[in-house]
């Protein structure tokens, strides 16, 4: 992980969130105290409640006690193997979202984790912001999407994206998008003016990496441009050799 602790944690700040009148509960399973502390701070800053434990047996007991909405699970623990813990969690709660942490990025290890029931994974070293973004995506797909007190509407210039209704308007005109186009636009709007690489976009919108992924991103960016920018001043920009960014029109003037 790069940057100071305060810089890493600042990137995870979000509005206060809750599910069914309670904060989202995230079980954190890792035997590195410093990393567990950082993950706990990041989860708290995201508006969720962390439940940190240091080994597999404690994780299984905690899962029964706190009924977490999601789990961050290290693949290497001092007692049980992370995959063993994952399988037991899956046996007790097949719908529980699990994000695996691994220091190994070999394809077979990723396949083992996903085939054992993990919903997603990140490879160490990672940014805390990435962990929070992935957790938020898993919570939404599991139907435990936090209720936001604000931030459900993203606005940049005359472009407005409403998450609850999945509607997009530019200059008041409704823009029809596919599900993936909406997710891609939402990612760009969540990082205004920031250049996102094809790999970052592929990871966050498709949660996978595969041959031809860069071309897939190009196709969806082109489609978004046709729908968002056609006949208007462009907002979606290509930074050659780096990636893509969305900027308000006034930035280009």
N, C-alpha and C positions, 0 to 999 in steps of 0.2 A: 504494500500500500504506500502511496506516495503522499508527500505533503505533511504538514503538522497535524496533530490531533484535532486542533480547533478548526483547521481548514477542512479536514475530512468530514468532521461532524456537521459543519455549517451547511455542507451540500445536501444534507438529509432533512433540513428543516421543512415542515409542512404544517398545514392547518390542523387544528384539533379534530380527531375523528373518533367515531364510535360505531358499534354494531349492536342493534337491539338494546340500546340504553347502556351498553357497557363498552369499555375500550377493547380494541382488538388485542388478543393475547398471543404473544409470539414466544415459543419455547426455543431457547438458544442452547445448543449442545456443542461444547468445545472445551478442550482441556488446557488451552492457553489462556491464562487469566487476563493478560493485557488485551488480547483480541476479544475475549468475551466481554470485557468492560466496554471496549469501543463499540461492539455490536449492540450492547445494551443501551448505550447512550444514543446511538443512531436510531434504534427502535423507539426509544422514548421521544426523541426529537420529531419522529414521524407521527407522534400522537398515539402510539401503541404502548402496551404494557409488556415489558420483557420478563421472561422467567429463565434466567441462566442456570445451567447445570454443567458439571465437568466430566461426566462419564455416562455410559450407556444405561446402566441400571437406574441411575438417578433420573435419566431422561424418561424411561418407561414409567417410573413412579410419578414423575411430575406431569406427564401427559394424562394420566388417569385422574390426577388431582385438579389441575387447572383447566383441563379441556381446552387446549390451545386452538386458535384459529389457523395457525401456521407454525411450521418448525424450520429452524435453520440448523442443519445437522452436519457436523464435521465427519468426513469419511474415515478418519483414523482416530480412535479413542483408546484409552488405556485399558479398558476391560473388554467390552464387546466391540466387534468390528462395526463400523458405521452402517454397512449393508445389513448386518443382523438386526440392528436397532430399527432400521428402515422397514425391514420385512415385518417385524413385530408391531410397529406402529401401524403399518398398512393392514395387518390382520385385525387389529382392534378398531381401526377407523379408516376404511378404504378411501374416504373422500378427503382426508386431512392433507392439505398442501404441504409438501416438503421440498425445501431448497437445500441441495447438498453443497458442502464446501469441500474442495479437494485440492491438495498440493500436486496432484498428478493430472496431467492433461492428455495422457495417451488415450486414443480413441476407445480402446477396449475398456478402460476404467469408466469413461463416460457412458458407454453402452451398458456396462454392468449396473451402474447407478440408476439409469433410466429404466432398464428392464426390471429392476427390483422394486420399482414404484416411485422413484423420485420424479417430481414434476419439472424440476429445472436444476441447474447446477451453476456454480461459479468456481473458477480456478484461482487459487492463491498465487500471487498477491492480487487483491481486488480492491476496488474503491467501495466505501460504505454507501455512497450514493447508488452504485449499481445494485448492491444487495437490497436496498430499500425499494428501488424501482422494480426489481424482479419480484420481491415479496408482494408489492402492491398489485402487480399483474396476476399473481397466483391467487390472491384474495378475491380479486374481481371475478376471475374465471370460476372460482369455487362458490360464488354466490355470497361471499362474506365481505362484499365491497363496503368499505367504510362510508358512512354518511357524512358528507362534508358540510361544515357550517359556511364555508366559502370555497372558492376555487373550482366549482363545478362548471363555471363558464370561463373559457379562455378567450381573451380579446387581444388582437394586435391590429392596430389601425382600424380598417373597416371590415376586418375578418373576425367572425365570432363563431366559436365552437362550443356547443352546449353538450356536456357529457351525459347528463341524465336522459335527454331525448335523442342523443346522437344526431343532432342537427348542426349543419354548417351553413352560415350565411355570409355573403360578401356584399357589402353596400346594400344590405337589406334583402338581397335576392337569395333564395334557398338554393343550395348547391347539393346535388345528389351524388353521394359517394358510396362506394362499396365498403364493406366492413374493414378490410385491410387499408384502404385509402384513408378511412377515418382514423384508424389507429396510427398510421404514418403521419398524418397531419397533426394529430394530438401530440405525438412525440416531438415534432418540430416546434409546435406552439409552446410546449412545456420548456423548451430551451431556445427562446427567441434570440436571434443574432448569433447564436453559438453554432459553429460548424460541426456537424455530426458526420462521421465517416460511414462508409457503406457497411462496414463490419458492425459498428454500433447500432445502426438502423436495423440491420438484419437480426442482430441479437435481441433487440427490444421489441420489434414488431413481430418477428417470426419465431423468436426464441430458439434459433438453430443456426448452424453454419454448414453450408454445403456448396459443392461446385456449382458455379453459375449464379450464386447468390447475389454477386455484384450486379449482374445483368437484371436480376429480378428487381433490385432496388431501382435501377435506372428506368425500368418499364413503369413502375408505380410512381416515380417522381414525374416522369413525362405525362402520365395520366392525370396526376394531381395538377400539374401546370395547365393542362388543357381545360380543366374544370374550374380552377381557382383564378388563374391569371389571364385566360383568354379574353381579349378585348379590353383588358385593364392593365394598369401599371403592374409590372411583375413584383411578386413578394418572395417567391421561391428562387433561390440562387444557387448556382454551382460554383464551388471553389475548386478549380482544377487541381487534381492530384491530392485533394484533401477530402472533400465530401460536399454536403449540402447544408444550407441554412435558410431560415425564413426571417425576413426583415420587414418592418413597416415601410411603406412607400417613401415616406419622408427621408429615410436613411439614404435612399439612392439619389436624392435630389441635390 
